[in-house]
Amino acid sequence: MSEADIKRQCLARWEALKSERSTWYPHWQEISEVLTPRTGRFLVSDTNKGDKRHRAILDNTGTRALRTLAGGMMAGMTSPARPWFRLTTANPELDEEQAVKDWLGKTTSAMLMLFNRTNIYRALHTAYEELGAYGTAAIIVYDDASNVIHCQPLTIGEYCIATDGRGNVNTLYREFRMTVSQLVQEFGYENCSDSVKKKFDQRQFDDWETVINAIEPRNMRDPEKEDAVNMPWRSVYFEVSPDGKLLRESGFRRFPVLCGRWVVSGGDIYGTSPGMEALGDLHQLQDEQLCKSQAINYQANPPVLVPADLKDDESSIVPGGTVFVDSASQAQMVRSAFDVPLRIDALLSDIQDVRARINEAFYKDIFMMLTETGGDRMTATEVAERHEEKMLMLGPVLDRLNTEMLDPLISLVYDRMQQEDMIPPVPEELTDTTINVDFISILAQSQKAVTTNAVDRFVNAMNVVAGMKPEVLDKFDCDYWADTYGDSLGIDAKLVRPTKDAEEIRMQRAQMQAQQAQLDQAQQAASALKDVSAAQNIDPMQPQDINNMFAGY
């Protein structure tokens, strides 16, 4: 396929995707105005615009609640300060093998160290904010020569997505702008259009040019080849200008886009969000704040009725001014135009109610626990016990984000590290074994910790019954309890001994106890034999000794 055909094909699909997305635009724009005006690109020319955009926000409760949600998701799901995932296998017995356990631990640590070195955490924080506001977030994960990966977070409005038959996002088109110098640096002078070359030659380095990037499945390819133009996903860059050229066609082995959605209804492509649910309250809050300000202004500086004959007078009716009158009756005519009996207390009470609804929509009470003082020391069990019902409501969202964002991220990074020989040698036990991901973040553990409450009640009840019927403990499998309870709490696997090691320790203990019992028996036998020997060595009593016993009677 020629470059012109590829560009024509991508432009046609871009227009179709924009048409599909168009019904969401008004909703996103409305959310942006009253929640987070600095996000969203609804015109390609919106890039790097510093104009005032917060005029519609009189009360920033919603903005602060969204900030808390983004920070809470960051601290609760992918905290840079603590491990939030670990690699496992589908076989618990295999996980207990020492070589496997060491390899899984070292590989997990290497991946976490790589995340800290890249910009992935900054990109994830931006994505969490986009999810809370608009319900959809996208991050493109590129290969990087120095840091292995580099992430490009996107904002709503600058991209379109499409899904496969199972509802999984597999296509992303985005329209954005690059400067002339950026185009030449990224794609090379010879690959740019004549107009870009001319601007570069004239040193117009900072002029903006519109570019479209299409990432989608490659339908026509040779599976036997592994070059860039035969990979499962293709990536195409081209200029939108009339003389624009195809800048680059490359490919990816995996879909390089992390596209998460808060909640998806039916066959929808884009997600819904807490920002959409709170939109009515956000508008009401701004209206009430405006009404409160107007009413206070009417009370503090009301319009006044002034006699007509004072029209050309130099009197001042501003606060602190002086009004000159001829008589007392005329003075009575200078008064407020109308009374505004505002009930500030009632209005403030309703404002507090609206604020509470907004905070609840953004789960602020849950996330504040993770960010407040001492929150870093709060265990997942404590989080689950305080907000068990709300954690269960948040569970489906976390599961979706794990599936659509974090699982693909870990897979992409793992593959990239394998290509760079950054993964330790795989032990023989893991040959032809699938590696799974177990999330152990605070929020993931909290979901699991909800189930430990029932286990705690069961163990406590069994302990009470064991006081009356000790034989009931025969029904309790301590080893299985230790493994499952530790997994539910996200305990480091190294803290729990494998069952095989525990059995060896028990065998050694039993042998030592048996040897000690034999030693004790031998000592008892030796002592008894000594006593018998001592008894046999006693001289028999002579007749004169008997006579001496009765002497004196």
Contacts in CASP RR format, 6 or more apart in sequence:
PFRMAT RR
TARGET T0000
AUTHOR 0000-0000-0000
METHOD contacts of the structure
MODEL  1
MSEADIKRQCLARWEALKSERSTWYPHWQEISEVLTPRTGRFLVSDTNKG
DKRHRAILDNTGTRALRTLAGGMMAGMTSPARPWFRLTTANPELDEEQAV
KDWLGKTTSAMLMLFNRTNIYRALHTAYEELGAYGTAAIIVYDDASNVIH
CQPLTIGEYCIATDGRGNVNTLYREFRMTVSQLVQEFGYENCSDSVKKKF
DQRQFDDWETVINAIEPRNMRDPEKEDAVNMPWRSVYFEVSPDGKLLRES
GFRRFPVLCGRWVVSGGDIYGTSPGMEALGDLHQLQDEQLCKSQAINYQA
NPPVLVPADLKDDESSIVPGGTVFVDSASQAQMVRSAFDVPLRIDALLSD
IQDVRARINEAFYKDIFMMLTETGGDRMTATEVAERHEEKMLMLGPVLDR
LNTEMLDPLISLVYDRMQQEDMIPPVPEELTDTTINVDFISILAQSQKAV
TTNAVDRFVNAMNVVAGMKPEVLDKFDCDYWADTYGDSLGIDAKLVRPTK
DAEEIRMQRAQMQAQQAQLDQAQQAASALKDVSAAQNIDPMQPQDINNMF
AGY
1 9 0 8 1.000
1 220 0 8 1.000
3 245 0 8 1.000
3 246 0 8 1.000
4 246 0 8 1.000
6 236 0 8 1.000
6 238 0 8 1.000
6 246 0 8 1.000
6 249 0 8 1.000
7 236 0 8 1.000
7 238 0 8 1.000
7 246 0 8 1.000
10 173 0 8 1.000
10 212 0 8 1.000
10 214 0 8 1.000
10 236 0 8 1.000
10 238 0 8 1.000
11 212 0 8 1.000
13 173 0 8 1.000
13 214 0 8 1.000
13 216 0 8 1.000
14 160 0 8 1.000
14 173 0 8 1.000
14 175 0 8 1.000
14 212 0 8 1.000
14 214 0 8 1.000
17 160 0 8 1.000
17 161 0 8 1.000
17 162 0 8 1.000
17 171 0 8 1.000
17 173 0 8 1.000
18 160 0 8 1.000
20 160 0 8 1.000
20 162 0 8 1.000
20 269 0 8 1.000
21 157 0 8 1.000
21 160 0 8 1.000
21 270 0 8 1.000
24 270 0 8 1.000
25 42 0 8 1.000
25 157 0 8 1.000
27 276 0 8 1.000
28 40 0 8 1.000
28 42 0 8 1.000
28 134 0 8 1.000
28 156 0 8 1.000
28 157 0 8 1.000
29 42 0 8 1.000
30 279 0 8 1.000
31 133 0 8 1.000
31 134 0 8 1.000
31 273 0 8 1.000
31 275 0 8 1.000
31 276 0 8 1.000
31 279 0 8 1.000
32 39 0 8 1.000
32 40 0 8 1.000
32 42 0 8 1.000
32 133 0 8 1.000
32 156 0 8 1.000
33 53 0 8 1.000
33 56 0 8 1.000
34 56 0 8 1.000
34 57 0 8 1.000
34 279 0 8 1.000
34 282 0 8 1.000
34 283 0 8 1.000
34 286 0 8 1.000
35 57 0 8 1.000
35 62 0 8 1.000
35 63 0 8 1.000
35 66 0 8 1.000
35 133 0 8 1.000
35 275 0 8 1.000
35 282 0 8 1.000
36 63 0 8 1.000
36 66 0 8 1.000
36 129 0 8 1.000
36 133 0 8 1.000
37 53 0 8 1.000
37 54 0 8 1.000
37 56 0 8 1.000
37 57 0 8 1.000
38 53 0 8 1.000
39 129 0 8 1.000
39 130 0 8 1.000
39 133 0 8 1.000
39 134 0 8 1.000
39 155 0 8 1.000
39 156 0 8 1.000
40 46 0 8 1.000
40 134 0 8 1.000
40 155 0 8 1.000
40 156 0 8 1.000
40 157 0 8 1.000
40 158 0 8 1.000
41 47 0 8 1.000
41 155 0 8 1.000
41 156 0 8 1.000
41 157 0 8 1.000
41 158 0 8 1.000
41 176 0 8 1.000
42 157 0 8 1.000
44 158 0 8 1.000
44 175 0 8 1.000
44 176 0 8 1.000
44 177 0 8 1.000
44 210 0 8 1.000
45 177 0 8 1.000
45 208 0 8 1.000
47 176 0 8 1.000
47 177 0 8 1.000
47 208 0 8 1.000
56 286 0 8 1.000
57 63 0 8 1.000
57 286 0 8 1.000
58 285 0 8 1.000
58 286 0 8 1.000
58 289 0 8 1.000
58 290 0 8 1.000
58 293 0 8 1.000
59 285 0 8 1.000
59 286 0 8 1.000
59 289 0 8 1.000
59 351 0 8 1.000
59 355 0 8 1.000
61 285 0 8 1.000
61 355 0 8 1.000
61 358 0 8 1.000
61 359 0 8 1.000
62 278 0 8 1.000
62 282 0 8 1.000
62 285 0 8 1.000
62 358 0 8 1.000
62 359 0 8 1.000
62 362 0 8 1.000
65 278 0 8 1.000
65 358 0 8 1.000
65 359 0 8 1.000
65 361 0 8 1.000
65 362 0 8 1.000
65 364 0 8 1.000
66 129 0 8 1.000
66 132 0 8 1.000
66 133 0 8 1.000
66 274 0 8 1.000
66 275 0 8 1.000
66 362 0 8 1.000
67 129 0 8 1.000
68 362 0 8 1.000
68 364 0 8 1.000
68 367 0 8 1.000
68 368 0 8 1.000
68 371 0 8 1.000
69 128 0 8 1.000
69 129 0 8 1.000
69 132 0 8 1.000
69 274 0 8 1.000
69 362 0 8 1.000
69 363 0 8 1.000
69 364 0 8 1.000
69 367 0 8 1.000
70 125 0 8 1.000
70 128 0 8 1.000
70 129 0 8 1.000
70 132 0 8 1.000
71 125 0 8 1.000
71 128 0 8 1.000
71 367 0 8 1.000
71 370 0 8 1.000
71 371 0 8 1.000
72 128 0 8 1.000
72 367 0 8 1.000
72 370 0 8 1.000
72 371 0 8 1.000
73 128 0 8 1.000
73 131 0 8 1.000
73 367 0 8 1.000
73 443 0 8 1.000
74 121 0 8 1.000
74 124 0 8 1.000
74 125 0 8 1.000
74 128 0 8 1.000
75 367 0 8 1.000
75 370 0 8 1.000
75 371 0 8 1.000
75 376 0 8 1.000
75 442 0 8 1.000
76 84 0 8 1.000
76 370 0 8 1.000
76 441 0 8 1.000
76 442 0 8 1.000
76 443 0 8 1.000
77 84 0 8 1.000
77 128 0 8 1.000
77 398 0 8 1.000
77 401 0 8 1.000
77 406 0 8 1.000
77 439 0 8 1.000
77 441 0 8 1.000
77 442 0 8 1.000
77 443 0 8 1.000
77 444 0 8 1.000
78 84 0 8 1.000
78 121 0 8 1.000
78 124 0 8 1.000
78 406 0 8 1.000
78 441 0 8 1.000
79 441 0 8 1.000
79 442 0 8 1.000
80 115 0 8 1.000
80 116 0 8 1.000
80 121 0 8 1.000
81 376 0 8 1.000
82 441 0 8 1.000
83 108 0 8 1.000
83 112 0 8 1.000
83 440 0 8 1.000
84 439 0 8 1.000
84 440 0 8 1.000
84 441 0 8 1.000
84 444 0 8 1.000
85 108 0 8 1.000
85 406 0 8 1.000
85 410 0 8 1.000
85 437 0 8 1.000
85 438 0 8 1.000
85 439 0 8 1.000
85 440 0 8 1.000
85 441 0 8 1.000
86 104 0 8 1.000
86 105 0 8 1.000
86 108 0 8 1.000
86 437 0 8 1.000
86 438 0 8 1.000
86 440 0 8 1.000
86 493 0 8 1.000
87 104 0 8 1.000
87 105 0 8 1.000
87 107 0 8 1.000
87 108 0 8 1.000
87 435 0 8 1.000
87 436 0 8 1.000
87 437 0 8 1.000
87 438 0 8 1.000
88 95 0 8 1.000
88 104 0 8 1.000
88 435 0 8 1.000
88 436 0 8 1.000
88 437 0 8 1.000
88 438 0 8 1.000
89 95 0 8 1.000
89 100 0 8 1.000
89 104 0 8 1.000
89 430 0 8 1.000
89 433 0 8 1.000
89 434 0 8 1.000
89 435 0 8 1.000
89 436 0 8 1.000
90 433 0 8 1.000
90 434 0 8 1.000
90 436 0 8 1.000
91 433 0 8 1.000
92 483 0 8 1.000
93 499 0 8 1.000
94 100 0 8 1.000
94 429 0 8 1.000
94 430 0 8 1.000
94 433 0 8 1.000
95 101 0 8 1.000
95 104 0 8 1.000
95 493 0 8 1.000
96 498 0 8 1.000
96 499 0 8 1.000
96 500 0 8 1.000
97 427 0 8 1.000
97 429 0 8 1.000
97 498 0 8 1.000
98 498 0 8 1.000
99 427 0 8 1.000
99 429 0 8 1.000
100 427 0 8 1.000
100 429 0 8 1.000
100 430 0 8 1.000
101 493 0 8 1.000
101 494 0 8 1.000
101 498 0 8 1.000
103 424 0 8 1.000
103 425 0 8 1.000
103 426 0 8 1.000
103 427 0 8 1.000
103 430 0 8 1.000
104 493 0 8 1.000
105 493 0 8 1.000
106 424 0 8 1.000
107 414 0 8 1.000
107 423 0 8 1.000
107 424 0 8 1.000
110 417 0 8 1.000
110 422 0 8 1.000
110 423 0 8 1.000
110 424 0 8 1.000
111 410 0 8 1.000
111 413 0 8 1.000
111 414 0 8 1.000
111 417 0 8 1.000
114 147 0 8 1.000
114 148 0 8 1.000
114 149 0 8 1.000
114 413 0 8 1.000
114 417 0 8 1.000
114 422 0 8 1.000
115 121 0 8 1.000
115 413 0 8 1.000
117 147 0 8 1.000
118 144 0 8 1.000
118 147 0 8 1.000
118 148 0 8 1.000
118 149 0 8 1.000
118 150 0 8 1.000
118 151 0 8 1.000
119 150 0 8 1.000
119 151 0 8 1.000
120 149 0 8 1.000
120 151 0 8 1.000
120 409 0 8 1.000
122 151 0 8 1.000
122 153 0 8 1.000
123 139 0 8 1.000
123 151 0 8 1.000
123 152 0 8 1.000
123 153 0 8 1.000
124 139 0 8 1.000
124 405 0 8 1.000
126 137 0 8 1.000
126 139 0 8 1.000
126 153 0 8 1.000
126 155 0 8 1.000
127 137 0 8 1.000
127 138 0 8 1.000
127 139 0 8 1.000
127 153 0 8 1.000
127 258 0 8 1.000
127 260 0 8 1.000
127 405 0 8 1.000
128 137 0 8 1.000
130 136 0 8 1.000
130 137 0 8 1.000
130 138 0 8 1.000
130 153 0 8 1.000
130 155 0 8 1.000
130 156 0 8 1.000
131 137 0 8 1.000
131 260 0 8 1.000
131 261 0 8 1.000
131 262 0 8 1.000
131 273 0 8 1.000
131 401 0 8 1.000
132 262 0 8 1.000
132 273 0 8 1.000
132 274 0 8 1.000
132 275 0 8 1.000
132 362 0 8 1.000
133 156 0 8 1.000
133 273 0 8 1.000
133 275 0 8 1.000
134 156 0 8 1.000
134 271 0 8 1.000
134 273 0 8 1.000
134 275 0 8 1.000
134 276 0 8 1.000
135 261 0 8 1.000
135 262 0 8 1.000
135 263 0 8 1.000
135 270 0 8 1.000
135 271 0 8 1.000
135 272 0 8 1.000
135 273 0 8 1.000
135 275 0 8 1.000
135 276 0 8 1.000
136 156 0 8 1.000
136 161 0 8 1.000
136 259 0 8 1.000
136 260 0 8 1.000
136 261 0 8 1.000
136 262 0 8 1.000
136 270 0 8 1.000
136 271 0 8 1.000
136 273 0 8 1.000
137 153 0 8 1.000
137 154 0 8 1.000
137 259 0 8 1.000
137 260 0 8 1.000
137 261 0 8 1.000
137 405 0 8 1.000
138 153 0 8 1.000
138 154 0 8 1.000
138 159 0 8 1.000
138 161 0 8 1.000
138 172 0 8 1.000
138 257 0 8 1.000
138 258 0 8 1.000
138 259 0 8 1.000
138 260 0 8 1.000
139 151 0 8 1.000
139 152 0 8 1.000
139 153 0 8 1.000
139 154 0 8 1.000
139 257 0 8 1.000
139 258 0 8 1.000
139 259 0 8 1.000
139 405 0 8 1.000
140 151 0 8 1.000
140 152 0 8 1.000
140 154 0 8 1.000
140 172 0 8 1.000
140 215 0 8 1.000
140 256 0 8 1.000
140 257 0 8 1.000
140 258 0 8 1.000
141 149 0 8 1.000
141 150 0 8 1.000
141 151 0 8 1.000
141 256 0 8 1.000
141 257 0 8 1.000
141 258 0 8 1.000
141 409 0 8 1.000
141 412 0 8 1.000
141 413 0 8 1.000
142 149 0 8 1.000
142 150 0 8 1.000
142 151 0 8 1.000
142 152 0 8 1.000
142 256 0 8 1.000
143 149 0 8 1.000
143 150 0 8 1.000
143 416 0 8 1.000
144 150 0 8 1.000
148 413 0 8 1.000
148 416 0 8 1.000
148 417 0 8 1.000
148 420 0 8 1.000
148 422 0 8 1.000
149 412 0 8 1.000
149 413 0 8 1.000
149 416 0 8 1.000
154 174 0 8 1.000
158 174 0 8 1.000
158 175 0 8 1.000
158 176 0 8 1.000
159 172 0 8 1.000
159 173 0 8 1.000
159 174 0 8 1.000
159 175 0 8 1.000
160 172 0 8 1.000
160 173 0 8 1.000
160 174 0 8 1.000
161 169 0 8 1.000
161 171 0 8 1.000
161 172 0 8 1.000
161 173 0 8 1.000
161 259 0 8 1.000
161 269 0 8 1.000
161 270 0 8 1.000
162 169 0 8 1.000
162 170 0 8 1.000
162 171 0 8 1.000
162 216 0 8 1.000
162 269 0 8 1.000
163 169 0 8 1.000
163 170 0 8 1.000
163 171 0 8 1.000
163 269 0 8 1.000
164 170 0 8 1.000
167 264 0 8 1.000
167 267 0 8 1.000
168 404 0 8 1.000
169 255 0 8 1.000
169 257 0 8 1.000
169 259 0 8 1.000
169 260 0 8 1.000
169 261 0 8 1.000
169 269 0 8 1.000
169 404 0 8 1.000
170 216 0 8 1.000
170 217 0 8 1.000
170 255 0 8 1.000
171 215 0 8 1.000
171 216 0 8 1.000
171 217 0 8 1.000
172 214 0 8 1.000
172 215 0 8 1.000
172 216 0 8 1.000
172 257 0 8 1.000
172 259 0 8 1.000
173 212 0 8 1.000
173 213 0 8 1.000
173 214 0 8 1.000
173 215 0 8 1.000
173 216 0 8 1.000
174 212 0 8 1.000
174 213 0 8 1.000
175 210 0 8 1.000
175 211 0 8 1.000
175 212 0 8 1.000
175 240 0 8 1.000
176 210 0 8 1.000
176 211 0 8 1.000
176 213 0 8 1.000
177 208 0 8 1.000
177 209 0 8 1.000
177 210 0 8 1.000
177 211 0 8 1.000
178 186 0 8 1.000
178 208 0 8 1.000
178 209 0 8 1.000
178 211 0 8 1.000
179 205 0 8 1.000
179 206 0 8 1.000
179 207 0 8 1.000
179 208 0 8 1.000
179 209 0 8 1.000
180 196 0 8 1.000
180 199 0 8 1.000
180 200 0 8 1.000
180 204 0 8 1.000
180 205 0 8 1.000
180 206 0 8 1.000
180 207 0 8 1.000
180 209 0 8 1.000
181 200 0 8 1.000
181 205 0 8 1.000
181 206 0 8 1.000
183 192 0 8 1.000
183 196 0 8 1.000
183 209 0 8 1.000
183 211 0 8 1.000
183 239 0 8 1.000
183 247 0 8 1.000
184 192 0 8 1.000
184 196 0 8 1.000
184 200 0 8 1.000
186 247 0 8 1.000
187 237 0 8 1.000
187 247 0 8 1.000
187 248 0 8 1.000
189 197 0 8 1.000
189 200 0 8 1.000
191 245 0 8 1.000
191 247 0 8 1.000
191 248 0 8 1.000
192 200 0 8 1.000
192 239 0 8 1.000
192 245 0 8 1.000
192 247 0 8 1.000
193 239 0 8 1.000
193 241 0 8 1.000
193 243 0 8 1.000
193 244 0 8 1.000
193 245 0 8 1.000
194 243 0 8 1.000
195 241 0 8 1.000
195 243 0 8 1.000
195 244 0 8 1.000
196 209 0 8 1.000
196 239 0 8 1.000
199 205 0 8 1.000
199 207 0 8 1.000
209 239 0 8 1.000
209 241 0 8 1.000
210 239 0 8 1.000
210 240 0 8 1.000
210 241 0 8 1.000
211 237 0 8 1.000
211 238 0 8 1.000
211 239 0 8 1.000
211 240 0 8 1.000
211 247 0 8 1.000
212 237 0 8 1.000
212 238 0 8 1.000
212 240 0 8 1.000
213 235 0 8 1.000
213 236 0 8 1.000
213 237 0 8 1.000
214 234 0 8 1.000
214 235 0 8 1.000
214 236 0 8 1.000
215 233 0 8 1.000
215 234 0 8 1.000
215 235 0 8 1.000
215 252 0 8 1.000
215 255 0 8 1.000
215 256 0 8 1.000
215 257 0 8 1.000
216 233 0 8 1.000
216 234 0 8 1.000
217 232 0 8 1.000
217 233 0 8 1.000
217 234 0 8 1.000
218 230 0 8 1.000
218 231 0 8 1.000
218 232 0 8 1.000
218 233 0 8 1.000
218 234 0 8 1.000
218 251 0 8 1.000
221 229 0 8 1.000
221 230 0 8 1.000
221 231 0 8 1.000
221 232 0 8 1.000
222 230 0 8 1.000
223 230 0 8 1.000
228 249 0 8 1.000
228 250 0 8 1.000
228 251 0 8 1.000
229 249 0 8 1.000
229 250 0 8 1.000
229 251 0 8 1.000
231 250 0 8 1.000
231 251 0 8 1.000
231 252 0 8 1.000
231 253 0 8 1.000
232 252 0 8 1.000
232 253 0 8 1.000
232 254 0 8 1.000
233 251 0 8 1.000
233 252 0 8 1.000
233 253 0 8 1.000
233 254 0 8 1.000
233 255 0 8 1.000
233 256 0 8 1.000
234 249 0 8 1.000
234 250 0 8 1.000
234 251 0 8 1.000
234 252 0 8 1.000
235 248 0 8 1.000
235 249 0 8 1.000
235 250 0 8 1.000
235 251 0 8 1.000
235 252 0 8 1.000
235 256 0 8 1.000
236 246 0 8 1.000
236 248 0 8 1.000
236 249 0 8 1.000
237 246 0 8 1.000
237 247 0 8 1.000
237 248 0 8 1.000
237 249 0 8 1.000
238 244 0 8 1.000
238 245 0 8 1.000
238 246 0 8 1.000
238 247 0 8 1.000
239 245 0 8 1.000
239 247 0 8 1.000
253 415 0 8 1.000
254 408 0 8 1.000
254 411 0 8 1.000
254 412 0 8 1.000
254 415 0 8 1.000
255 408 0 8 1.000
256 412 0 8 1.000
258 404 0 8 1.000
258 405 0 8 1.000
258 408 0 8 1.000
258 409 0 8 1.000
259 404 0 8 1.000
259 405 0 8 1.000
260 400 0 8 1.000
260 401 0 8 1.000
260 404 0 8 1.000
260 405 0 8 1.000
261 270 0 8 1.000
261 271 0 8 1.000
261 400 0 8 1.000
261 404 0 8 1.000
262 271 0 8 1.000
262 272 0 8 1.000
262 273 0 8 1.000
262 274 0 8 1.000
262 397 0 8 1.000
262 400 0 8 1.000
263 271 0 8 1.000
263 272 0 8 1.000
263 273 0 8 1.000
263 396 0 8 1.000
263 397 0 8 1.000
263 400 0 8 1.000
264 270 0 8 1.000
264 271 0 8 1.000
264 272 0 8 1.000
264 400 0 8 1.000
265 271 0 8 1.000
265 272 0 8 1.000
274 361 0 8 1.000
274 362 0 8 1.000
274 363 0 8 1.000
275 282 0 8 1.000
275 361 0 8 1.000
275 362 0 8 1.000
277 361 0 8 1.000
278 357 0 8 1.000
278 358 0 8 1.000
278 361 0 8 1.000
278 362 0 8 1.000
281 354 0 8 1.000
281 357 0 8 1.000
281 358 0 8 1.000
281 361 0 8 1.000
282 358 0 8 1.000
284 354 0 8 1.000
285 351 0 8 1.000
285 354 0 8 1.000
285 355 0 8 1.000
285 358 0 8 1.000
288 347 0 8 1.000
288 350 0 8 1.000
288 351 0 8 1.000
288 354 0 8 1.000
289 351 0 8 1.000
291 347 0 8 1.000
292 342 0 8 1.000
292 344 0 8 1.000
292 347 0 8 1.000
292 348 0 8 1.000
292 351 0 8 1.000
295 340 0 8 1.000
295 342 0 8 1.000
295 344 0 8 1.000
295 347 0 8 1.000
296 342 0 8 1.000
296 344 0 8 1.000
298 340 0 8 1.000
298 342 0 8 1.000
299 340 0 8 1.000
299 342 0 8 1.000
301 319 0 8 1.000
302 336 0 8 1.000
302 337 0 8 1.000
302 338 0 8 1.000
302 340 0 8 1.000
303 336 0 8 1.000
303 337 0 8 1.000
303 338 0 8 1.000
304 317 0 8 1.000
304 334 0 8 1.000
304 335 0 8 1.000
304 336 0 8 1.000
304 337 0 8 1.000
305 333 0 8 1.000
305 334 0 8 1.000
305 335 0 8 1.000
305 336 0 8 1.000
305 337 0 8 1.000
306 317 0 8 1.000
306 323 0 8 1.000
306 333 0 8 1.000
306 334 0 8 1.000
307 325 0 8 1.000
307 330 0 8 1.000
307 333 0 8 1.000
307 334 0 8 1.000
310 323 0 8 1.000
310 324 0 8 1.000
310 325 0 8 1.000
310 334 0 8 1.000
313 324 0 8 1.000
314 324 0 8 1.000
315 321 0 8 1.000
315 322 0 8 1.000
315 323 0 8 1.000
315 324 0 8 1.000
316 322 0 8 1.000
316 323 0 8 1.000
317 323 0 8 1.000
317 334 0 8 1.000
323 331 0 8 1.000
323 334 0 8 1.000
325 331 0 8 1.000
325 334 0 8 1.000
359 365 0 8 1.000
363 390 0 8 1.000
363 394 0 8 1.000
365 387 0 8 1.000
365 390 0 8 1.000
366 383 0 8 1.000
366 387 0 8 1.000
366 390 0 8 1.000
366 391 0 8 1.000
366 394 0 8 1.000
369 375 0 8 1.000
369 378 0 8 1.000
369 383 0 8 1.000
369 386 0 8 1.000
369 387 0 8 1.000
370 378 0 8 1.000
370 383 0 8 1.000
370 442 0 8 1.000
378 442 0 8 1.000
379 449 0 8 1.000
379 489 0 8 1.000
380 442 0 8 1.000
380 445 0 8 1.000
380 446 0 8 1.000
380 448 0 8 1.000
380 449 0 8 1.000
380 489 0 8 1.000
380 490 0 8 1.000
381 446 0 8 1.000
381 449 0 8 1.000
381 452 0 8 1.000
381 489 0 8 1.000
383 391 0 8 1.000
383 442 0 8 1.000
383 443 0 8 1.000
383 446 0 8 1.000
383 449 0 8 1.000
384 391 0 8 1.000
384 446 0 8 1.000
384 447 0 8 1.000
384 449 0 8 1.000
384 450 0 8 1.000
384 452 0 8 1.000
384 453 0 8 1.000
385 449 0 8 1.000
385 453 0 8 1.000
388 450 0 8 1.000
388 453 0 8 1.000
391 443 0 8 1.000
391 446 0 8 1.000
391 447 0 8 1.000
391 450 0 8 1.000
392 447 0 8 1.000
392 450 0 8 1.000
394 443 0 8 1.000
395 447 0 8 1.000
398 443 0 8 1.000
398 444 0 8 1.000
398 447 0 8 1.000
402 439 0 8 1.000
402 444 0 8 1.000
406 437 0 8 1.000
406 439 0 8 1.000
407 437 0 8 1.000
410 437 0 8 1.000
414 423 0 8 1.000
414 435 0 8 1.000
417 423 0 8 1.000
438 487 0 8 1.000
440 490 0 8 1.000
445 488 0 8 1.000
445 489 0 8 1.000
445 490 0 8 1.000
448 487 0 8 1.000
448 488 0 8 1.000
448 489 0 8 1.000
448 490 0 8 1.000
449 488 0 8 1.000
449 489 0 8 1.000
451 488 0 8 1.000
452 485 0 8 1.000
452 488 0 8 1.000
452 489 0 8 1.000
455 481 0 8 1.000
455 484 0 8 1.000
455 485 0 8 1.000
455 488 0 8 1.000
459 476 0 8 1.000
459 481 0 8 1.000
462 472 0 8 1.000
462 473 0 8 1.000
462 475 0 8 1.000
462 476 0 8 1.000
465 472 0 8 1.000
466 472 0 8 1.000
466 473 0 8 1.000
479 499 0 8 1.000
479 502 0 8 1.000
482 496 0 8 1.000
483 496 0 8 1.000
483 499 0 8 1.000
486 496 0 8 1.000
497 505 0 8 1.000
END
